[in-house]
Each structure stands twice: as structure tokens, then as C-alpha cells.
Amino acid sequence: MNKLLVALAVATTFVGSLAHADEARPDNELSFNAAAVSDYRYRGISQTRLNPALQGGADYVNNPTGLYASAWASTISWTKDSGGSGGVELDLSAGKRGQLGSDIGYDVGGLVYVYADNGLKDIIGLADANTQEVYGQLSYGPAYIKYSQAVSNLFGIANSKNSSYVDVGANIGLADGWTANLHAGYQNVKNSDASSYADWKVGLTRDFGFVTGALAVIGTNADKQAYASPANGKFLGKTALQLTVSKTF
């Protein structure tokens, strides 16, 4: 539902029939999450100039209908580095999950990325950083494929409405509570070949009870000039190790 869910996903196995598991769950569930990450990467690109971030959010789901809503926030630096202002990203999403038969799951919804008072639209060559997307996902066992399309300009890139992102991955349960997290994606930026790129991730996640830990190697083939930090020139899509420590309440 938000940009860190793949990195933090832990495969869960229920004992007993699916009907019994559904009966054991309340109609309405509300949970909260908090995390510290060594580098906030979104679609392979650092949002924090390769520096750590603090993150947290809340998730609501109505189990009988599959309807859900969430709010999630992270510290960032890229809007200020680009000449604007602000140091927080707020993601608001809502949608519906369900099953297409016994094996295939679906998830459809919309997501709004809010960068309050970012000011990028006042800078020549840039657009408002606030971005709206719609998405659809199909899953089969631990594997999934997700398609997202921007219905606004994409993250401050002018004339980029209808940009799209394809995300293919799997979260595979291993021995001793470990989960392998595999991901490959492609960001197509409308009217900007230089801004389009592929990204990938290979990681491991484990719930230790008191916290969940995730370690991943993340990289891209993004253009080094298009994704160089305006603050210090460092390439924001370089291959790097990312550590995440999180807790769900």
C-alpha cells in the first residue's frame, strides 16, 4: 500500500481452513507501524540523498468487504534539494482487496503522494511534486505483478502525466522465519526517456518478535545525470545496501 511495504513484507502461513481464518478475524482492523531505514529508496531512487529516514503510518481494513485505507509518512530531502521546501512525504491510499477464485488475489486502488508546500511548481522546468496514481495488482502465492499509472505529473517532472510503473516480485518464505524479497520494476516517465529506468531489489526479512528487520541490495540503471542530487551531485540510484528496522502495533 505504500512505498516500503514490499521491503517490510513477511509471508504468513495460517493453520486450518481459509474459512476458519476469516471467521477468526474481526470485521474491522486498525494497525500502526513505525520504521527507521538507512536510506529511503522509492522505485530504486533515494528520497533522502542516500541518508537515513524515519517513517510511520496507520492502516485500516474492513475484512468482510476487503476495503482498506492507509496513511503513511516519511522524512525526505529531495524537494528541498531541488530548490523547493518541505521535509516530509505523506502518502494517502484507499482501495479494495479480494480473491479471483481460490488462487489469485487482487488489489485495486488509488494513492496520493503529498509534499506540503513543496514549491517546485515555481521553479522553471519543474512541476508540483504532489502526485496521484491509480494501481492494480494480481498475486499468485508469494508472487505478484502490479501496474501503477500517474493521473497527474509525476514527482515534479513537467509534462509527465500518464507515466507508469510496472512492479514484479515475490516474497518467498524460507526456513527459520526468514523471507526472501525479490523485486524488479520499470519506471516509464512520459515524454522523458532520460528519466525512465529499471530498478531491482534482492533482500531478506525476518520478524524477531520485538521488531522486524529487513536487509536488501537495491540498484537501478537510471541515468546518472538525470538522477544526480542537486545538493551534492551524488547518484541517487546507485547500487547500495539498505537496512530497515520496523514495528507493527
RODO-514431 format. One line per 2 residues: number of its first residue (from 1); for each residue x, y, z of N, C-alpha, C. Coordinates in steps of 0.2 Angstrom, whole numbers. Last residue first. Layout:
NUM	X Y Z X Y Z X Y Z  ... .
//
This chain:
249	10 -11 77 7 -12 83 -1 -13 82  26 -16 70 19 -15 69 15 -16 75 .
247	42 -9 66 37 -12 71 30 -11 69  58 -11 59 51 -9 59 48 -12 65 .
245	73 -7 50 70 -10 57 63 -7 58  82 -10 36 76 -7 39 74 -11 45 .
243	96 -6 25 94 -9 32 87 -5 34  103 -8 10 98 -4 14 96 -9 20 .
241	117 -6 -1 113 -10 4 109 -6 9  116 -1 -18 118 0 -11 114 -5 -7 .
239	119 7 -34 118 0 -30 120 1 -23  111 23 -36 117 18 -36 115 12 -32 .
237	103 33 -38 100 27 -40 106 22 -40  108 46 -36 103 43 -31 101 36 -32 .
235	125 51 -36 120 47 -40 115 44 -35  128 68 -30 129 60 -30 123 57 -33 .
233	127 82 -30 129 78 -37 130 71 -36  122 88 -20 129 87 -20 132 83 -26 .
231	109 93 -23 113 96 -17 120 95 -17  104 87 -34 105 94 -35 110 97 -29 .
229	109 70 -37 107 75 -32 109 82 -33  105 63 -52 110 66 -48 107 71 -43 .
227	97 58 -62 96 56 -55 102 58 -51  102 62 -74 95 64 -73 94 63 -66 .
225	115 57 -73 114 64 -73 107 66 -72  113 43 -74 117 46 -68 116 54 -68 .
223	99 35 -77 103 40 -80 107 43 -74  97 19 -69 94 26 -71 100 30 -73 .
221	97 6 -66 101 8 -72 99 15 -74  98 2 -48 95 4 -54 99 5 -60 .
219	96 -8 -33 100 -4 -38 96 -2 -44  99 -15 -17 94 -11 -21 99 -8 -27 .
217	99 -27 -5 103 -24 -10 98 -21 -15  92 -27 12 91 -28 4 97 -25 1 .
215	85 -33 26 91 -31 23 91 -32 16  74 -30 40 75 -31 33 82 -29 30 .
213	66 -35 55 72 -32 52 72 -34 44  54 -31 67 55 -34 60 61 -31 57 .
211	54 -33 85 55 -29 79 55 -34 73  50 -43 93 50 -36 96 51 -31 90 .
209	50 -53 83 45 -53 88 45 -46 91  57 -53 71 61 -56 78 56 -55 84 .
207	54 -57 55 51 -55 61 54 -58 67  65 -54 42 63 -58 47 60 -54 53 .
205	70 -53 25 66 -50 30 65 -56 36  81 -49 12 79 -54 17 75 -50 22 .
203	82 -45 -6 83 -44 1 80 -50 5  85 -37 -20 86 -43 -18 87 -43 -10 .
201	78 -27 -33 80 -27 -26 80 -35 -24  79 -14 -46 78 -21 -44 80 -21 -36 .
199	73 -4 -61 76 -5 -54 75 -12 -52  75 6 -76 73 -1 -72 76 -1 -65 .
197	68 22 -82 74 17 -80 71 11 -77  67 38 -88 64 31 -87 70 27 -86 .
195	73 50 -90 70 49 -84 68 42 -83  76 50 -104 81 51 -99 79 49 -92 .
193	63 51 -110 67 45 -110 73 45 -105  49 59 -107 56 59 -104 60 53 -104 .
191	36 57 -109 39 62 -113 46 64 -110  33 48 -94 30 51 -101 34 57 -103 .
189	43 36 -88 42 43 -87 39 46 -94  42 21 -82 42 24 -88 39 31 -87 .
187	51 10 -72 48 17 -72 48 20 -79  50 -6 -68 52 -2 -73 48 5 -73 .
185	57 -19 -57 52 -14 -59 55 -10 -65  58 -33 -46 61 -30 -52 55 -25 -55 .
183	62 -42 -31 58 -37 -35 62 -34 -41  61 -52 -17 63 -51 -24 59 -46 -28 .
181	64 -57 -2 61 -52 -5 64 -51 -12  63 -71 8 66 -68 3 62 -63 -1 .
179	61 -73 26 58 -72 19 62 -69 14  63 -84 40 66 -79 35 61 -78 29 .
177	59 -94 49 56 -87 49 58 -82 44  66 -105 46 68 -101 52 65 -94 52 .
175	67 -105 28 67 -108 35 68 -103 40  56 -94 19 62 -98 19 61 -101 26 .
173	44 -87 8 45 -90 14 51 -95 14  46 -74 -3 46 -82 -3 48 -84 4 .
171	38 -63 -12 40 -63 -5 40 -71 -3  41 -56 -28 39 -62 -24 42 -61 -17 .
169	37 -45 -42 41 -48 -37 38 -54 -33  36 -31 -53 35 -39 -52 40 -41 -47 .
167	29 -17 -58 32 -20 -52 31 -27 -52  29 -3 -68 27 -10 -68 32 -13 -62 .
165	22 13 -70 27 9 -66 24 2 -66  20 28 -80 18 21 -77 24 18 -74 .
163	13 44 -84 18 40 -83 16 33 -79  2 53 -85 1 46 -88 8 42 -88 .
161	12 68 -85 6 64 -84 5 58 -88  23 75 -87 24 68 -86 18 64 -84 .
159	26 89 -88 23 86 -94 24 78 -93  39 89 -76 34 93 -80 32 88 -86 .
157	41 81 -61 43 81 -68 38 84 -73  36 80 -48 39 86 -50 42 87 -57 .
155	30 67 -48 35 69 -43 39 75 -46  22 68 -63 25 63 -58 31 66 -54 .
153	5 75 -65 13 75 -66 16 70 -61  -8 62 -64 -5 69 -63 2 69 -65 .
151	-10 49 -64 -15 53 -67 -14 61 -66  1 36 -66 0 43 -64 -5 46 -67 .
149	-2 19 -63 -2 25 -68 -3 31 -65  5 3 -60 3 10 -57 3 15 -63 .
147	3 -14 -58 4 -9 -63 1 -2 -59  11 -29 -52 7 -23 -50 9 -17 -56 .
145	11 -46 -48 13 -41 -53 8 -35 -52  18 -58 -37 14 -53 -38 16 -49 -44 .
143	20 -73 -27 22 -69 -32 16 -64 -34  16 -83 -17 21 -77 -15 22 -72 -20 .
141	0 -85 -25 5 -87 -20 9 -82 -17  -2 -72 -35 -2 -79 -35 3 -82 -30 .
139	-10 -56 -38 -5 -61 -34 -7 -68 -35  -11 -41 -46 -13 -48 -46 -8 -52 -42 .
137	-16 -24 -44 -11 -29 -43 -15 -36 -43  -17 -7 -50 -20 -13 -49 -15 -19 -49 .
135	-19 11 -46 -15 5 -47 -19 -1 -47  -16 28 -49 -21 23 -48 -17 16 -49 .
133	-9 43 -41 -8 37 -45 -14 32 -44  -3 60 -40 -9 55 -39 -8 49 -44 .
131	8 71 -31 7 66 -37 1 61 -35  17 86 -29 11 81 -27 9 77 -33 .
129	26 94 -35 28 87 -33 23 83 -31  23 104 -49 21 102 -42 23 95 -41 .
127	37 104 -60 30 104 -59 29 103 -51  51 113 -68 48 108 -64 41 109 -63 .
125	55 124 -76 57 117 -78 54 111 -74  57 135 -63 57 134 -70 59 127 -72 .
123	48 134 -49 54 133 -52 54 132 -59  35 133 -44 38 140 -45 45 140 -48 .
121	33 120 -41 30 122 -47 32 129 -49  39 117 -29 43 115 -35 40 118 -42 .
119	33 119 -17 36 125 -20 39 123 -27  28 111 -6 35 110 -9 37 115 -13 .
117	17 111 3 21 117 2 28 116 -1  18 94 6 15 100 8 20 106 6 .
115	17 82 -4 23 86 -2 21 93 0  8 67 -5 8 74 -3 14 77 -1 .
113	2 56 -16 8 57 -13 8 65 -11  -11 45 -16 -9 52 -17 -3 53 -13 .
111	-18 31 -25 -13 33 -20 -11 41 -21  -31 18 -26 -28 25 -28 -23 27 -23 .
109	-34 1 -32 -35 7 -28 -31 13 -31  -34 -16 -30 -35 -10 -34 -36 -4 -30 .
107	-29 -32 -30 -29 -26 -26 -29 -20 -30  -32 -50 -29 -32 -44 -32 -32 -38 -27 .
105	-26 -67 -30 -29 -62 -27 -28 -55 -31  -30 -84 -35 -27 -77 -37 -30 -72 -33 .
103	-35 -95 -30 -28 -95 -30 -25 -88 -32  -49 -96 -30 -45 -98 -24 -38 -97 -24 .
101	-56 -82 -38 -55 -89 -37 -51 -90 -31  -49 -68 -34 -52 -71 -40 -51 -78 -41 .
99	-52 -59 -19 -49 -65 -22 -53 -66 -29  -46 -43 -13 -51 -49 -14 -47 -54 -17 .
97	-46 -26 -9 -43 -32 -10 -48 -38 -10  -47 -9 -13 -51 -15 -11 -46 -21 -13 .
95	-42 7 -6 -43 3 -11 -47 -3 -9  -31 21 -3 -38 18 -2 -39 13 -8 .
93	-19 32 4 -21 27 -1 -28 24 1  -7 44 5 -14 43 7 -16 38 2 .
91	9 49 12 5 45 7 -2 43 9  19 63 13 13 59 16 10 56 11 .
89	35 68 17 31 65 12 25 61 16  44 82 22 40 76 24 36 74 18 .
87	51 94 21 55 88 23 51 82 24  51 109 11 47 103 14 52 98 16 .
85	54 117 -5 54 116 3 51 110 5  65 118 -19 59 119 -16 59 119 -8 .
83	77 114 -24 76 121 -24 69 123 -21  80 100 -22 78 103 -29 76 110 -30 .
81	81 99 -9 87 98 -13 86 101 -20  67 99 -5 72 104 -3 78 105 -7 .
79	64 86 -11 60 93 -13 64 99 -11  72 77 -5 73 78 -12 70 85 -14 .
77	72 73 8 76 79 7 75 81 0  60 66 21 63 66 14 68 72 14 .
75	52 55 32 56 61 31 59 60 24  35 49 28 42 48 29 46 55 29 .
73	19 41 32 24 47 31 31 45 32  3 36 28 10 34 29 14 40 28 .
71	-13 29 29 -9 35 29 -2 33 31  -26 19 21 -20 20 25 -17 27 24 .
69	-39 8 19 -37 14 19 -31 15 23  -50 -5 11 -45 -3 16 -43 5 14 .
67	-61 -18 9 -60 -11 8 -54 -9 13  -65 -31 11 -59 -30 8 -57 -23 7 .
65	-77 -34 17 -78 -31 10 -71 -31 7  -74 -40 29 -79 -43 25 -79 -40 18 .
63	-63 -32 34 -61 -38 32 -67 -41 28  -57 -16 32 -64 -19 33 -63 -26 30 .
61	-43 -9 38 -46 -14 33 -52 -16 36  -30 4 40 -37 1 42 -40 -3 36 .
59	-15 9 46 -18 5 41 -25 3 44  -3 22 48 -8 18 50 -12 15 45 .
57	15 25 50 9 26 47 3 22 51  32 31 47 27 28 51 20 29 48 .
55	50 34 48 44 33 44 39 30 49  66 42 45 61 39 50 54 39 46 .
53	81 38 36 74 41 36 70 38 42  98 41 31 93 38 34 86 42 34 .
51	104 46 13 104 46 21 98 43 24  103 48 0 107 42 2 108 42 10 .
49	94 58 -1 101 59 -3 105 54 0  81 53 1 84 56 6 92 57 5 .
47	76 45 -9 72 51 -7 75 55 -2  84 36 -21 85 38 -14 80 45 -14 .
45	76 24 -31 79 31 -31 79 33 -24  69 12 -32 76 12 -33 79 18 -32 .
43	56 15 -28 57 13 -35 65 14 -37  63 24 -16 57 23 -19 58 21 -26 .
41	73 22 -1 73 21 -8 65 20 -10  80 29 12 73 28 9 73 28 2 .
39	92 21 21 91 25 15 84 24 12  90 15 33 96 18 32 96 22 26 .
37	75 18 43 78 15 37 85 18 35  63 14 55 69 18 53 73 14 48 .
35	46 14 58 52 11 55 57 16 55  29 9 63 35 14 63 41 10 61 .
33	11 7 62 18 5 60 23 11 61  -4 1 67 0 6 66 7 3 65 .
31	-21 -5 62 -14 -6 65 -10 0 63  -37 -10 64 -33 -4 63 -26 -6 66 .
29	-51 -19 57 -44 -19 60 -40 -13 59  -67 -26 57 -63 -20 56 -56 -21 60 .
27	-71 -39 60 -73 -36 54 -69 -30 52  -57 -50 65 -63 -45 67 -65 -42 60 .
25	-55 -67 61 -53 -60 61 -59 -56 62  -60 -80 62 -56 -78 67 -54 -71 67 .
23	-66 -82 49 -70 -81 55 -67 -78 61  -54 -83 41 -58 -77 41 -63 -76 46 .
21	-50 -96 46 -46 -90 47 -50 -84 47  -60 -104 41 -59 -103 49 -55 -97 50 .
19	-58 -103 28 -65 -100 31 -64 -99 38  -46 -109 26 -47 -101 25 -53 -99 28 .
17	-42 -121 39 -45 -119 33 -45 -111 32  -25 -122 47 -33 -123 46 -35 -120 40 .
15	-14 -109 49 -15 -116 50 -23 -117 50  -6 -98 38 -11 -99 43 -13 -107 43 .
13	9 -89 36 5 -95 35 0 -97 40  15 -75 29 12 -78 35 8 -84 32 .
11	30 -66 24 25 -71 22 22 -74 28  32 -49 26 33 -55 29 28 -60 27 .
9	38 -34 19 33 -39 19 36 -45 22  46 -22 19 45 -25 25 40 -31 25 .
7	47 -20 5 54 -21 9 52 -24 16  34 -18 2 37 -23 -1 44 -25 3 .
5	31 -6 9 28 -12 11 31 -18 8  36 7 6 40 2 10 37 -5 11 .
3	25 15 -1 31 13 -4 36 8 -1  9 6 3 14 12 2 21 9 0 .
1	4 -6 0 0 0 0 4 6 0 .
//
